[in-house]
């Protein structure tokens, strides 16, 4: 999955663009917690965004 695909999914549901990659990561983390995406998809998304510099709010704690 590519970042522009993740942005498209985000925009379709949220009706706005993500301000940062961290916003995208937080959004997909919530989808995983809500069981809307599976662990394999979440790991792929997490790794992609993390490689691009995104950090999880959970990493700051």
PyMOL Python script that loads the backbone (N, CA, C, O; Angstrom):
from pymol import cmd

cmd.read_pdbstr("""\
ATOM      1  N   UNK A   1       0.854  -1.171   0.000  1.00  0.00           N
ATOM      2  CA  UNK A   1       0.000   0.000   0.000  1.00  0.00           C
ATOM      3  C   UNK A   1       0.903   1.238   0.000  1.00  0.00           C
ATOM      4  O   UNK A   1       1.936   1.269   0.668  1.00  0.00           O
ATOM      5  N   UNK A   2       0.500   2.232  -0.744  1.00  0.00           N
ATOM      6  CA  UNK A   2       1.275   3.457  -0.858  1.00  0.00           C
ATOM      7  C   UNK A   2       0.662   4.560  -0.002  1.00  0.00           C
ATOM      8  O   UNK A   2      -0.519   4.520   0.342  1.00  0.00           O
ATOM      9  N   UNK A   3       1.483   5.534   0.328  1.00  0.00           N
ATOM     10  CA  UNK A   3       1.010   6.619   1.187  1.00  0.00           C
ATOM     11  C   UNK A   3      -0.176   7.349   0.571  1.00  0.00           C
ATOM     12  O   UNK A   3      -1.110   7.714   1.286  1.00  0.00           O
ATOM     13  N   UNK A   4      -0.158   7.569  -0.738  1.00  0.00           N
ATOM     14  CA  UNK A   4      -1.290   8.295  -1.346  1.00  0.00           C
ATOM     15  C   UNK A   4      -2.593   7.495  -1.211  1.00  0.00           C
ATOM     16  O   UNK A   4      -3.672   8.082  -1.129  1.00  0.00           O
ATOM     17  N   UNK A   5      -2.499   6.172  -1.188  1.00  0.00           N
ATOM     18  CA  UNK A   5      -3.699   5.345  -0.966  1.00  0.00           C
ATOM     19  C   UNK A   5      -4.224   5.530   0.458  1.00  0.00           C
ATOM     20  O   UNK A   5      -5.432   5.604   0.680  1.00  0.00           O
ATOM     21  N   UNK A   6      -3.301   5.602   1.418  1.00  0.00           N
ATOM     22  CA  UNK A   6      -3.704   5.821   2.810  1.00  0.00           C
ATOM     23  C   UNK A   6      -4.364   7.186   2.975  1.00  0.00           C
ATOM     24  O   UNK A   6      -5.352   7.328   3.695  1.00  0.00           O
ATOM     25  N   UNK A   7      -3.808   8.181   2.303  1.00  0.00           N
ATOM     26  CA  UNK A   7      -4.379   9.528   2.363  1.00  0.00           C
ATOM     27  C   UNK A   7      -5.781   9.534   1.771  1.00  0.00           C
ATOM     28  O   UNK A   7      -6.680  10.172   2.318  1.00  0.00           O
ATOM     29  N   UNK A   8      -5.976   8.834   0.666  1.00  0.00           N
ATOM     30  CA  UNK A   8      -7.293   8.762   0.028  1.00  0.00           C
ATOM     31  C   UNK A   8      -8.322   8.135   0.966  1.00  0.00           C
ATOM     32  O   UNK A   8      -9.450   8.620   1.060  1.00  0.00           O
ATOM     33  N   UNK A   9      -7.946   7.071   1.656  1.00  0.00           N
ATOM     34  CA  UNK A   9      -8.843   6.412   2.616  1.00  0.00           C
ATOM     35  C   UNK A   9      -9.180   7.376   3.749  1.00  0.00           C
ATOM     36  O   UNK A   9     -10.341   7.503   4.138  1.00  0.00           O
ATOM     37  N   UNK A  10      -8.176   8.044   4.269  1.00  0.00           N
ATOM     38  CA  UNK A  10      -8.355   9.014   5.352  1.00  0.00           C
ATOM     39  C   UNK A  10      -9.326  10.119   4.929  1.00  0.00           C
ATOM     40  O   UNK A  10     -10.276  10.439   5.643  1.00  0.00           O
ATOM     41  N   UNK A  11      -9.066  10.693   3.750  1.00  0.00           N
ATOM     42  CA  UNK A  11      -9.894  11.810   3.260  1.00  0.00           C
ATOM     43  C   UNK A  11     -11.337  11.394   2.990  1.00  0.00           C
ATOM     44  O   UNK A  11     -12.261  12.171   3.228  1.00  0.00           O
ATOM     45  N   UNK A  12     -11.533  10.184   2.498  1.00  0.00           N
ATOM     46  CA  UNK A  12     -12.884   9.710   2.202  1.00  0.00           C
ATOM     47  C   UNK A  12     -13.723   9.614   3.474  1.00  0.00           C
ATOM     48  O   UNK A  12     -14.911   9.939   3.467  1.00  0.00           O
ATOM     49  N   UNK A  13     -13.108   9.171   4.553  1.00  0.00           N
ATOM     50  CA  UNK A  13     -13.855   9.012   5.796  1.00  0.00           C
ATOM     51  C   UNK A  13     -13.907  10.294   6.617  1.00  0.00           C
ATOM     52  O   UNK A  13     -14.950  10.622   7.183  1.00  0.00           O
ATOM     53  N   UNK A  14     -12.807  11.013   6.687  1.00  0.00           N
ATOM     54  CA  UNK A  14     -12.711  12.176   7.564  1.00  0.00           C
ATOM     55  C   UNK A  14     -13.140  13.470   6.889  1.00  0.00           C
ATOM     56  O   UNK A  14     -13.368  14.467   7.575  1.00  0.00           O
ATOM     57  N   UNK A  15     -13.255  13.484   5.577  1.00  0.00           N
ATOM     58  CA  UNK A  15     -13.634  14.667   4.803  1.00  0.00           C
ATOM     59  C   UNK A  15     -12.651  15.822   4.982  1.00  0.00           C
ATOM     60  O   UNK A  15     -13.031  16.990   4.905  1.00  0.00           O
ATOM     61  N   UNK A  16     -11.393  15.484   5.222  1.00  0.00           N
ATOM     62  CA  UNK A  16     -10.312  16.463   5.317  1.00  0.00           C
ATOM     63  C   UNK A  16      -8.997  15.739   5.058  1.00  0.00           C
ATOM     64  O   UNK A  16      -8.926  14.512   5.130  1.00  0.00           O
ATOM     65  N   UNK A  17      -7.971  16.503   4.759  1.00  0.00           N
ATOM     66  CA  UNK A  17      -6.654  15.923   4.529  1.00  0.00           C
ATOM     67  C   UNK A  17      -5.909  15.804   5.854  1.00  0.00           C
ATOM     68  O   UNK A  17      -6.077  16.636   6.745  1.00  0.00           O
ATOM     69  N   UNK A  18      -5.089  14.772   5.976  1.00  0.00           N
ATOM     70  CA  UNK A  18      -4.279  14.672   7.197  1.00  0.00           C
ATOM     71  C   UNK A  18      -3.233  15.786   7.190  1.00  0.00           C
ATOM     72  O   UNK A  18      -2.663  16.112   6.148  1.00  0.00           O
ATOM     73  N   UNK A  19      -2.995  16.355   8.349  1.00  0.00           N
ATOM     74  CA  UNK A  19      -2.016  17.434   8.440  1.00  0.00           C
ATOM     75  C   UNK A  19      -0.586  16.897   8.471  1.00  0.00           C
ATOM     76  O   UNK A  19       0.339  17.555   7.995  1.00  0.00           O
ATOM     77  N   UNK A  20      -0.411  15.710   9.028  1.00  0.00           N
ATOM     78  CA  UNK A  20       0.919  15.106   9.133  1.00  0.00           C
ATOM     79  C   UNK A  20       0.821  13.602   8.928  1.00  0.00           C
ATOM     80  O   UNK A  20      -0.270  13.032   8.920  1.00  0.00           O
ATOM     81  N   UNK A  21       1.957  12.978   8.767  1.00  0.00           N
ATOM     82  CA  UNK A  21       1.990  11.518   8.710  1.00  0.00           C
ATOM     83  C   UNK A  21       1.556  10.926  10.043  1.00  0.00           C
ATOM     84  O   UNK A  21       0.996   9.830  10.084  1.00  0.00           O
ATOM     85  N   UNK A  22       1.807  11.635  11.122  1.00  0.00           N
ATOM     86  CA  UNK A  22       1.376  11.173  12.442  1.00  0.00           C
ATOM     87  C   UNK A  22      -0.142  11.068  12.510  1.00  0.00           C
ATOM     88  O   UNK A  22      -0.675  10.154  13.140  1.00  0.00           O
ATOM     89  N   UNK A  23      -0.846  12.004  11.861  1.00  0.00           N
ATOM     90  CA  UNK A  23      -2.312  11.937  11.810  1.00  0.00           C
ATOM     91  C   UNK A  23      -2.759  10.653  11.120  1.00  0.00           C
ATOM     92  O   UNK A  23      -3.696   9.991  11.566  1.00  0.00           O
ATOM     93  N   UNK A  24      -2.080  10.310  10.029  1.00  0.00           N
ATOM     94  CA  UNK A  24      -2.408   9.069   9.321  1.00  0.00           C
ATOM     95  C   UNK A  24      -2.169   7.853  10.210  1.00  0.00           C
ATOM     96  O   UNK A  24      -3.001   6.947  10.273  1.00  0.00           O
ATOM     97  N   UNK A  25      -1.045   7.839  10.885  1.00  0.00           N
ATOM     98  CA  UNK A  25      -0.726   6.717  11.751  1.00  0.00           C
ATOM     99  C   UNK A  25      -1.745   6.591  12.872  1.00  0.00           C
ATOM    100  O   UNK A  25      -2.207   5.489  13.165  1.00  0.00           O
ATOM    101  N   UNK A  26      -2.098   7.700  13.498  1.00  0.00           N
ATOM    102  CA  UNK A  26      -3.099   7.673  14.570  1.00  0.00           C
ATOM    103  C   UNK A  26      -4.442   7.155  14.056  1.00  0.00           C
ATOM    104  O   UNK A  26      -5.110   6.370  14.729  1.00  0.00           O
ATOM    105  N   UNK A  27      -4.826   7.595  12.875  1.00  0.00           N
ATOM    106  CA  UNK A  27      -6.084   7.179  12.264  1.00  0.00           C
ATOM    107  C   UNK A  27      -6.121   5.659  12.050  1.00  0.00           C
ATOM    108  O   UNK A  27      -7.108   5.006  12.386  1.00  0.00           O
ATOM    109  N   UNK A  28      -5.050   5.108  11.494  1.00  0.00           N
ATOM    110  CA  UNK A  28      -5.020   3.675  11.229  1.00  0.00           C
ATOM    111  C   UNK A  28      -4.836   2.863  12.507  1.00  0.00           C
ATOM    112  O   UNK A  28      -5.270   1.713  12.573  1.00  0.00           O
ATOM    113  N   UNK A  29      -4.206   3.437  13.509  1.00  0.00           N
ATOM    114  CA  UNK A  29      -4.137   2.764  14.805  1.00  0.00           C
ATOM    115  C   UNK A  29      -5.536   2.625  15.390  1.00  0.00           C
ATOM    116  O   UNK A  29      -5.894   1.573  15.920  1.00  0.00           O
ATOM    117  N   UNK A  30      -6.320   3.688  15.290  1.00  0.00           N
ATOM    118  CA  UNK A  30      -7.707   3.625  15.795  1.00  0.00           C
ATOM    119  C   UNK A  30      -8.520   2.593  15.016  1.00  0.00           C
ATOM    120  O   UNK A  30      -9.329   1.874  15.603  1.00  0.00           O
ATOM    121  N   UNK A  31      -8.314   2.515  13.709  1.00  0.00           N
ATOM    122  CA  UNK A  31      -9.025   1.522  12.902  1.00  0.00           C
ATOM    123  C   UNK A  31      -8.639   0.102  13.317  1.00  0.00           C
ATOM    124  O   UNK A  31      -9.488  -0.789  13.338  1.00  0.00           O
ATOM    125  N   UNK A  32      -7.368  -0.110  13.647  1.00  0.00           N
ATOM    126  CA  UNK A  32      -6.927  -1.425  14.101  1.00  0.00           C
ATOM    127  C   UNK A  32      -7.555  -1.757  15.460  1.00  0.00           C
ATOM    128  O   UNK A  32      -8.066  -2.860  15.657  1.00  0.00           O
ATOM    129  N   UNK A  33      -7.516  -0.826  16.372  1.00  0.00           N
ATOM    130  CA  UNK A  33      -8.090  -1.042  17.708  1.00  0.00           C
ATOM    131  C   UNK A  33      -9.584  -1.337  17.608  1.00  0.00           C
ATOM    132  O   UNK A  33     -10.109  -2.153  18.365  1.00  0.00           O
ATOM    133  N   UNK A  34     -10.266  -0.677  16.679  1.00  0.00           N
ATOM    134  CA  UNK A  34     -11.699  -0.894  16.475  1.00  0.00           C
ATOM    135  C   UNK A  34     -11.977  -2.150  15.644  1.00  0.00           C
ATOM    136  O   UNK A  34     -13.124  -2.443  15.308  1.00  0.00           O
ATOM    137  N   UNK A  35     -10.910  -2.886  15.318  1.00  0.00           N
ATOM    138  CA  UNK A  35     -10.997  -4.122  14.533  1.00  0.00           C
ATOM    139  C   UNK A  35     -11.560  -3.907  13.127  1.00  0.00           C
ATOM    140  O   UNK A  35     -12.230  -4.778  12.571  1.00  0.00           O
ATOM    141  N   UNK A  36     -11.273  -2.730  12.565  1.00  0.00           N
ATOM    142  CA  UNK A  36     -11.693  -2.429  11.204  1.00  0.00           C
ATOM    143  C   UNK A  36     -10.636  -2.844  10.179  1.00  0.00           C
ATOM    144  O   UNK A  36     -10.927  -2.978   8.991  1.00  0.00           O
ATOM    145  N   UNK A  37      -9.403  -3.046  10.657  1.00  0.00           N
ATOM    146  CA  UNK A  37      -8.344  -3.594   9.810  1.00  0.00           C
ATOM    147  C   UNK A  37      -7.633  -4.694  10.599  1.00  0.00           C
ATOM    148  O   UNK A  37      -7.610  -4.676  11.830  1.00  0.00           O
ATOM    149  N   UNK A  38      -7.064  -5.634   9.883  1.00  0.00           N
ATOM    150  CA  UNK A  38      -6.393  -6.752  10.567  1.00  0.00           C
ATOM    151  C   UNK A  38      -4.947  -6.407  10.910  1.00  0.00           C
ATOM    152  O   UNK A  38      -4.417  -5.388  10.466  1.00  0.00           O
ATOM    153  N   UNK A  39      -4.320  -7.266  11.702  1.00  0.00           N
ATOM    154  CA  UNK A  39      -2.961  -7.019  12.181  1.00  0.00           C
ATOM    155  C   UNK A  39      -1.963  -6.951  11.034  1.00  0.00           C
ATOM    156  O   UNK A  39      -1.035  -6.144  11.077  1.00  0.00           O
ATOM    157  N   UNK A  40      -2.132  -7.771  10.021  1.00  0.00           N
ATOM    158  CA  UNK A  40      -1.204  -7.760   8.883  1.00  0.00           C
ATOM    159  C   UNK A  40      -1.240  -6.410   8.173  1.00  0.00           C
ATOM    160  O   UNK A  40      -0.194  -5.844   7.854  1.00  0.00           O
ATOM    161  N   UNK A  41      -2.437  -5.899   7.929  1.00  0.00           N
ATOM    162  CA  UNK A  41      -2.577  -4.594   7.279  1.00  0.00           C
ATOM    163  C   UNK A  41      -2.019  -3.490   8.160  1.00  0.00           C
ATOM    164  O   UNK A  41      -1.322  -2.591   7.689  1.00  0.00           O
ATOM    165  N   UNK A  42      -2.334  -3.572   9.443  1.00  0.00           N
ATOM    166  CA  UNK A  42      -1.853  -2.545  10.363  1.00  0.00           C
ATOM    167  C   UNK A  42      -0.327  -2.524  10.405  1.00  0.00           C
ATOM    168  O   UNK A  42       0.270  -1.449  10.372  1.00  0.00           O
ATOM    169  N   UNK A  43       0.303  -3.671  10.477  1.00  0.00           N
ATOM    170  CA  UNK A  43       1.769  -3.724  10.519  1.00  0.00           C
ATOM    171  C   UNK A  43       2.372  -3.138   9.245  1.00  0.00           C
ATOM    172  O   UNK A  43       3.362  -2.408   9.299  1.00  0.00           O
ATOM    173  N   UNK A  44       1.775  -3.458   8.110  1.00  0.00           N
ATOM    174  CA  UNK A  44       2.261  -2.922   6.837  1.00  0.00           C
ATOM    175  C   UNK A  44       2.154  -1.393   6.831  1.00  0.00           C
ATOM    176  O   UNK A  44       3.091  -0.697   6.440  1.00  0.00           O
ATOM    177  N   UNK A  45       1.006  -0.886   7.267  1.00  0.00           N
ATOM    178  CA  UNK A  45       0.793   0.562   7.314  1.00  0.00           C
ATOM    179  C   UNK A  45       1.748   1.208   8.312  1.00  0.00           C
ATOM    180  O   UNK A  45       2.372   2.227   8.015  1.00  0.00           O
ATOM    181  N   UNK A  46       1.858   0.608   9.499  1.00  0.00           N
ATOM    182  CA  UNK A  46       2.744   1.150  10.523  1.00  0.00           C
ATOM    183  C   UNK A  46       4.175   1.235  10.006  1.00  0.00           C
ATOM    184  O   UNK A  46       4.823   2.274  10.133  1.00  0.00           O
ATOM    185  N   UNK A  47       4.666   0.149   9.426  1.00  0.00           N
ATOM    186  CA  UNK A  47       6.048   0.131   8.930  1.00  0.00           C
ATOM    187  C   UNK A  47       6.273   1.167   7.837  1.00  0.00           C
ATOM    188  O   UNK A  47       7.296   1.852   7.833  1.00  0.00           O
ATOM    189  N   UNK A  48       5.329   1.287   6.916  1.00  0.00           N
ATOM    190  CA  UNK A  48       5.438   2.263   5.834  1.00  0.00           C
ATOM    191  C   UNK A  48       5.514   3.683   6.396  1.00  0.00           C
ATOM    192  O   UNK A  48       6.407   4.450   6.035  1.00  0.00           O
ATOM    193  N   UNK A  49       4.582   4.029   7.276  1.00  0.00           N
ATOM    194  CA  UNK A  49       4.550   5.380   7.825  1.00  0.00           C
ATOM    195  C   UNK A  49       5.731   5.636   8.754  1.00  0.00           C
ATOM    196  O   UNK A  49       6.270   6.743   8.783  1.00  0.00           O
ATOM    197  N   UNK A  50       6.129   4.636   9.500  1.00  0.00           N
ATOM    198  CA  UNK A  50       7.263   4.785  10.413  1.00  0.00           C
ATOM    199  C   UNK A  50       8.549   5.042   9.617  1.00  0.00           C
ATOM    200  O   UNK A  50       9.370   5.866  10.018  1.00  0.00           O
ATOM    201  N   UNK A  51       8.724   4.342   8.494  1.00  0.00           N
ATOM    202  CA  UNK A  51       9.901   4.552   7.644  1.00  0.00           C
ATOM    203  C   UNK A  51       9.940   5.970   7.079  1.00  0.00           C
ATOM    204  O   UNK A  51      11.011   6.510   6.801  1.00  0.00           O
ATOM    205  N   UNK A  52       8.768   6.561   6.914  1.00  0.00           N
ATOM    206  CA  UNK A  52       8.691   7.924   6.384  1.00  0.00           C
ATOM    207  C   UNK A  52       8.802   8.984   7.482  1.00  0.00           C
ATOM    208  O   UNK A  52       8.775  10.183   7.205  1.00  0.00           O
ATOM    209  N   UNK A  53       8.927   8.525   8.734  1.00  0.00           N
ATOM    210  CA  UNK A  53       9.147   9.477   9.831  1.00  0.00           C
ATOM    211  C   UNK A  53       7.997   9.664  10.792  1.00  0.00           C
ATOM    212  O   UNK A  53       8.112  10.434  11.745  1.00  0.00           O
ATOM    213  N   UNK A  54       6.891   8.980  10.568  1.00  0.00           N
ATOM    214  CA  UNK A  54       5.753   9.112  11.472  1.00  0.00           C
ATOM    215  C   UNK A  54       6.091   8.478  12.819  1.00  0.00           C
ATOM    216  O   UNK A  54       6.787   7.465  12.889  1.00  0.00           O
ATOM    217  N   UNK A  55       5.586   9.093  13.881  1.00  0.00           N
ATOM    218  CA  UNK A  55       5.746   8.525  15.212  1.00  0.00           C
ATOM    219  C   UNK A  55       4.380   8.404  15.848  1.00  0.00           C
ATOM    220  O   UNK A  55       3.505   9.251  15.667  1.00  0.00           O
ATOM    221  N   UNK A  56       4.224   7.340  16.592  1.00  0.00           N
ATOM    222  CA  UNK A  56       2.976   7.081  17.281  1.00  0.00           C
ATOM    223  C   UNK A  56       2.943   7.870  18.580  1.00  0.00           C
ATOM    224  O   UNK A  56       3.975   8.052  19.226  1.00  0.00           O
ATOM    225  N   UNK A  57       1.777   8.332  18.960  1.00  0.00           N
ATOM    226  CA  UNK A  57       1.620   8.999  20.246  1.00  0.00           C
ATOM    227  C   UNK A  57       2.029   8.050  21.370  1.00  0.00           C
ATOM    228  O   UNK A  57       2.496   8.489  22.421  1.00  0.00           O
ATOM    229  N   UNK A  58       1.851   6.761  21.145  1.00  0.00           N
ATOM    230  CA  UNK A  58       2.229   5.761  22.144  1.00  0.00           C
ATOM    231  C   UNK A  58       3.748   5.677  22.322  1.00  0.00           C
ATOM    232  O   UNK A  58       4.228   5.276  23.382  1.00  0.00           O
ATOM    233  N   UNK A  59       4.497   6.053  21.293  1.00  0.00           N
ATOM    234  CA  UNK A  59       5.945   6.020  21.402  1.00  0.00           C
ATOM    235  C   UNK A  59       6.477   7.159  22.256  1.00  0.00           C
ATOM    236  O   UNK A  59       7.602   7.089  22.751  1.00  0.00           O
ATOM    237  N   UNK A  60       5.689   8.200  22.434  1.00  0.00           N
ATOM    238  CA  UNK A  60       6.122   9.366  23.197  1.00  0.00           C
ATOM    239  C   UNK A  60       5.981   9.165  24.696  1.00  0.00           C
ATOM    240  O   UNK A  60       6.545   9.921  25.486  1.00  0.00           O
ATOM    241  N   UNK A  61       5.234   8.150  25.083  1.00  0.00           N
ATOM    242  CA  UNK A  61       4.996   7.902  26.509  1.00  0.00           C
ATOM    243  C   UNK A  61       6.140   7.127  27.100  1.00  0.00           C
ATOM    244  O   UNK A  61       6.127   6.819  28.291  1.00  0.00           O
TER     245      UNK A  61
END
""", "prot")
cmd.dss("prot")
cmd.show_as("cartoon", "prot")
cmd.util.cbc("prot")
cmd.orient("prot")
